[in-house]
Amino acid sequence: MAAAVEGWKSSGLIKVAGIPAPSGQYQVGCTDLMQEGGLLVRLFYPTNEGNGEYQYTPSRPHPKYTKALFEFFEEKGPGIKSSLINGLLNPRIPALSGAPLFTTTDGHSDDPFPILVYSHGLGGHRSTYCAICCDMASHGYVVGAVEHKDQSACLTFNRVPGPGVPDGEYDRYVNEWVPYLNKPKFEFPLRNRQVQQRSEEVRKTLDLLQLLNDGDEIRNMMGGDFDFSQFQGRLNLDLVAVMGHSFGGATTIQTLSEDQRFKCGICLDCWMFPLHRDLYGRGVDQPFMFINSFEFQWAENVSSMMKLVKPVDETGISKCFLVTLKGTTHFTQTDAPYIVPTFYKKFNSASLDKYISFSVNSELCHSFFKRFLLADPSYQGCVPILDGTDGASEHVLYGTNINWQEAKENDNTSNENPGLEELVDKKQVVDEDGREIKQQVKEEEKQVIEEDKEQVVEEDVKEDKDTKQDMKDDNIQSKM
């Protein structure tokens, strides 16, 4: 692991992200796969230590994603677009693009790898949670990060044949872009429909991984020559978990309630609003954990969580419980603190160091999976980080900081429960002293934003020219 960490820190690239080096024993590889039918997944997986043959992966899949994020955050507060400019240079992440799946030195495979499917939040995409996905892969998981096609991503695309291109010649296909869908005034029917589609896409991702494990031929609509046959017999289909942030947390619960192949799940700062009240009646059988941030949650949302939380059993263990990370905000569990640190610092009131919060969050996740997925014997008894006993982290509140008992009962038939956008508006737009930023944008700040727009265009034109041979607008990363 030390060599892998050193390689990441001294990669010699023009700009690397401040993403923490993966903490596990494996180097990490990644590749994009679009199945025929349109399912789009970024795979993170263990690989052998790189020898310079493979490059670290860019943090954004295409320049258009930066513009889409600008548009998503456009109304969230003055200066947000200005601070997002830091991400324009497209820093790299600690995953080697197109590297082969791990094999032992003698060419034989180890035990098959457990599977984790990851669901992004509202306005995210398949590479906005690389820190978590890379860390999980470094511990021996094959992670499938879905890019949802329900128009909850800031941007996504389908691959279609251009004029005169025969069906099936995927290297010559072009991108048909699918934008983010702004919410209507009464949003529950849309959000519930989306969470059901998202759950279906998570389940289809597991179906896809099963096909890879069975050795079925998979044609990648992204093109390229990555050999997916190397996954044959390398995945443990009995050890499958699901995980997601915000809207992805709701997707995690929806998926667990519908598919017993997923043995457990983790919900990061979950947004409960999209879930139908009928789900609470039937409940969720598999173990799962809520990891909330300290600054984002509100009474009605936590009250919905508490309907699913379970008491400890005769062994003193709860199979569904809630913890809160002190000094954190909604974006703490994303890549924002590392990819766009100015944005994170300016528009979030997080007091806990981002690397400490990442370490604590990761320890919670790994410990939970060792107990409920991997059945590690040493995690079946008392584990301080999970159970809050002596030796537990000082940064974890075992329970919630929200007075949820006074929450107004909401049946999800109206828009009384605030949507995610409203909560983000209230929580993130604060200055360093915690005071609300004035809504009127100063003239000089307007000028900065206009300059940022121009710089975005200039950077995108330059990047498109520099990468024309390897990443055309209509053929993203065809060599992955």
FENJOBEL-V646283 format. One record per pair of residues at least 24 apart in sequence whose ideal C-beta (glycine too) atoms are under 7 Angstrom apart, sorted by the first residue. I is the first residue (numbers start at 1). J is the second residue. If there is no record, write none. Layout:
i=I j=J
i=I j=J
This chain:
i=1 j=25
i=3 j=49
i=4 j=49
i=7 j=50
i=8 j=94
i=11 j=56
i=13 j=56
i=13 j=92
i=15 j=89
i=15 j=91
i=16 j=56
i=16 j=91
i=16 j=92
i=17 j=59
i=17 j=91
i=17 j=92
i=17 j=93
i=17 j=338
i=17 j=339
i=18 j=338
i=18 j=341
i=19 j=93
i=19 j=94
i=19 j=130
i=19 j=131
i=19 j=335
i=19 j=338
i=20 j=131
i=20 j=355
i=20 j=358
i=21 j=94
i=22 j=94
i=22 j=134
i=22 j=135
i=22 j=138
i=23 j=135
i=23 j=138
i=23 j=362
i=24 j=135
i=24 j=138
i=24 j=139
i=24 j=140
i=26 j=102
i=26 j=137
i=26 j=138
i=26 j=140
i=27 j=96
i=28 j=94
i=28 j=95
i=28 j=96
i=28 j=134
i=28 j=137
i=28 j=138
i=29 j=95
i=29 j=96
i=29 j=99
i=29 j=100
i=30 j=57
i=30 j=95
i=30 j=97
i=31 j=97
i=31 j=98
i=31 j=226
i=31 j=480
i=32 j=222
i=32 j=477
i=32 j=480
i=33 j=220
i=33 j=222
i=34 j=159
i=34 j=220
i=34 j=221
i=34 j=222
i=35 j=208
i=35 j=218
i=36 j=219
i=36 j=221
i=38 j=149
i=38 j=158
i=39 j=201
i=39 j=204
i=39 j=205
i=39 j=208
i=40 j=126
i=40 j=147
i=40 j=156
i=41 j=126
i=41 j=144
i=41 j=145
i=41 j=146
i=41 j=205
i=41 j=208
i=42 j=126
i=42 j=127
i=42 j=145
i=43 j=142
i=43 j=144
i=44 j=95
i=44 j=133
i=44 j=134
i=44 j=137
i=44 j=143
i=44 j=145
i=45 j=101
i=45 j=137
i=45 j=142
i=46 j=102
i=46 j=113
i=46 j=137
i=46 j=140
i=47 j=96
i=47 j=99
i=47 j=100
i=47 j=101
i=47 j=102
i=48 j=102
i=48 j=103
i=50 j=96
i=50 j=99
i=54 j=96
i=54 j=97
i=54 j=98
i=54 j=99
i=55 j=96
i=55 j=97
i=56 j=92
i=56 j=93
i=56 j=94
i=56 j=95
i=56 j=96
i=57 j=92
i=57 j=93
i=57 j=95
i=57 j=97
i=58 j=90
i=58 j=92
i=59 j=90
i=59 j=91
i=59 j=92
i=59 j=93
i=59 j=127
i=59 j=130
i=59 j=335
i=59 j=339
i=60 j=90
i=60 j=127
i=61 j=127
i=61 j=476
i=61 j=477
i=62 j=476
i=63 j=460
i=63 j=463
i=63 j=464
i=64 j=155
i=64 j=177
i=65 j=125
i=65 j=154
i=65 j=155
i=66 j=456
i=67 j=456
i=68 j=154
i=68 j=155
i=68 j=180
i=69 j=154
i=72 j=123
i=72 j=154
i=72 j=180
i=76 j=424
i=76 j=425
i=76 j=428
i=76 j=429
i=77 j=347
i=77 j=428
i=77 j=429
i=77 j=437
i=78 j=437
i=78 j=441
i=78 j=445
i=79 j=346
i=79 j=445
i=80 j=343
i=80 j=347
i=81 j=449
i=81 j=452
i=82 j=448
i=82 j=449
i=82 j=452
i=83 j=340
i=83 j=342
i=83 j=343
i=83 j=346
i=83 j=347
i=84 j=340
i=84 j=343
i=85 j=452
i=85 j=455
i=86 j=340
i=86 j=341
i=86 j=342
i=87 j=339
i=87 j=340
i=88 j=455
i=88 j=456
i=88 j=459
i=91 j=339
i=93 j=130
i=93 j=134
i=94 j=134
i=95 j=130
i=95 j=134
i=97 j=480
i=98 j=226
i=98 j=479
i=98 j=480
i=100 j=230
i=101 j=230
i=101 j=231
i=101 j=234
i=109 j=234
i=112 j=233
i=112 j=234
i=112 j=235
i=112 j=236
i=113 j=140
i=113 j=141
i=113 j=142
i=113 j=234
i=113 j=235
i=113 j=236
i=114 j=140
i=114 j=141
i=114 j=236
i=114 j=239
i=114 j=373
i=114 j=374
i=115 j=141
i=115 j=142
i=115 j=206
i=115 j=209
i=115 j=235
i=115 j=236
i=115 j=239
i=115 j=240
i=116 j=141
i=116 j=143
i=116 j=241
i=116 j=243
i=117 j=144
i=117 j=146
i=117 j=202
i=117 j=205
i=117 j=206
i=117 j=242
i=118 j=143
i=118 j=144
i=118 j=145
i=118 j=146
i=118 j=243
i=118 j=244
i=119 j=146
i=119 j=198
i=119 j=202
i=119 j=244
i=119 j=248
i=119 j=251
i=119 j=252
i=120 j=148
i=120 j=153
i=120 j=245
i=120 j=248
i=121 j=245
i=121 j=246
i=121 j=247
i=121 j=248
i=122 j=152
i=122 j=246
i=122 j=247
i=122 j=420
i=123 j=154
i=123 j=180
i=124 j=153
i=124 j=154
i=125 j=153
i=125 j=154
i=125 j=155
i=125 j=156
i=128 j=334
i=128 j=335
i=129 j=245
i=129 j=334
i=129 j=335
i=130 j=335
i=131 j=335
i=131 j=338
i=131 j=358
i=135 j=362
i=139 j=366
i=142 j=235
i=144 j=205
i=144 j=209
i=146 j=201
i=146 j=202
i=146 j=205
i=148 j=198
i=148 j=201
i=149 j=178
i=149 j=201
i=150 j=194
i=150 j=197
i=150 j=198
i=151 j=178
i=151 j=180
i=151 j=181
i=152 j=194
i=152 j=247
i=153 j=180
i=154 j=180
i=155 j=179
i=155 j=180
i=159 j=221
i=162 j=474
i=170 j=219
i=170 j=220
i=170 j=221
i=170 j=223
i=171 j=223
i=171 j=475
i=171 j=478
i=173 j=221
i=174 j=474
i=175 j=474
i=175 j=476
i=183 j=419
i=183 j=421
i=185 j=415
i=186 j=415
i=187 j=415
i=187 j=419
i=188 j=412
i=188 j=413
i=188 j=415
i=191 j=273
i=191 j=274
i=192 j=274
i=192 j=276
i=194 j=274
i=195 j=250
i=195 j=251
i=195 j=254
i=195 j=274
i=195 j=275
i=196 j=254
i=198 j=251
i=199 j=251
i=199 j=254
i=199 j=255
i=199 j=258
i=202 j=242
i=202 j=251
i=202 j=255
i=203 j=255
i=203 j=259
i=206 j=240
i=206 j=261
i=209 j=235
i=210 j=237
i=213 j=237
i=222 j=476
i=222 j=477
i=222 j=478
i=222 j=480
i=223 j=475
i=223 j=478
i=224 j=478
i=224 j=479
i=224 j=480
i=226 j=480
i=239 j=263
i=239 j=373
i=239 j=374
i=241 j=265
i=241 j=369
i=241 j=373
i=244 j=268
i=245 j=269
i=245 j=333
i=245 j=334
i=246 j=270
i=246 j=271
i=246 j=330
i=246 j=420
i=247 j=271
i=247 j=274
i=247 j=420
i=250 j=274
i=250 j=275
i=252 j=288
i=253 j=284
i=256 j=284
i=256 j=286
i=256 j=288
i=257 j=282
i=257 j=284
i=262 j=286
i=263 j=373
i=264 j=288
i=264 j=372
i=264 j=373
i=266 j=291
i=266 j=365
i=266 j=368
i=268 j=333
i=269 j=293
i=269 j=296
i=269 j=330
i=269 j=333
i=270 j=305
i=271 j=301
i=271 j=420
i=272 j=301
i=272 j=304
i=272 j=305
i=273 j=412
i=273 j=417
i=273 j=419
i=276 j=412
i=277 j=411
i=277 j=412
i=280 j=307
i=280 j=308
i=283 j=308
i=284 j=308
i=287 j=319
i=287 j=320
i=287 j=372
i=288 j=320
i=289 j=321
i=289 j=368
i=290 j=322
i=291 j=323
i=291 j=325
i=291 j=361
i=291 j=364
i=292 j=322
i=292 j=324
i=292 j=400
i=293 j=325
i=293 j=328
i=293 j=329
i=293 j=330
i=293 j=332
i=294 j=324
i=294 j=325
i=294 j=326
i=294 j=327
i=294 j=328
i=294 j=401
i=295 j=328
i=295 j=329
i=295 j=349
i=295 j=427
i=296 j=329
i=296 j=330
i=296 j=423
i=296 j=427
i=297 j=400
i=297 j=402
i=298 j=402
i=298 j=423
i=299 j=402
i=299 j=403
i=299 j=404
i=299 j=406
i=299 j=407
i=300 j=407
i=300 j=408
i=300 j=410
i=300 j=417
i=302 j=400
i=302 j=402
i=302 j=404
i=303 j=404
i=303 j=407
i=306 j=404
i=322 j=399
i=322 j=400
i=323 j=364
i=323 j=396
i=323 j=397
i=323 j=398
i=324 j=397
i=324 j=399
i=324 j=400
i=324 j=401
i=325 j=357
i=325 j=360
i=325 j=361
i=325 j=395
i=325 j=396
i=326 j=352
i=326 j=395
i=326 j=397
i=327 j=351
i=327 j=352
i=327 j=395
i=328 j=352
i=328 j=357
i=329 j=427
i=329 j=428
i=330 j=424
i=330 j=427
i=332 j=357
i=333 j=361
i=347 j=428
i=347 j=429
i=348 j=428
i=349 j=430
i=349 j=434
i=352 j=395
i=356 j=395
i=360 j=393
i=360 j=395
i=360 j=396
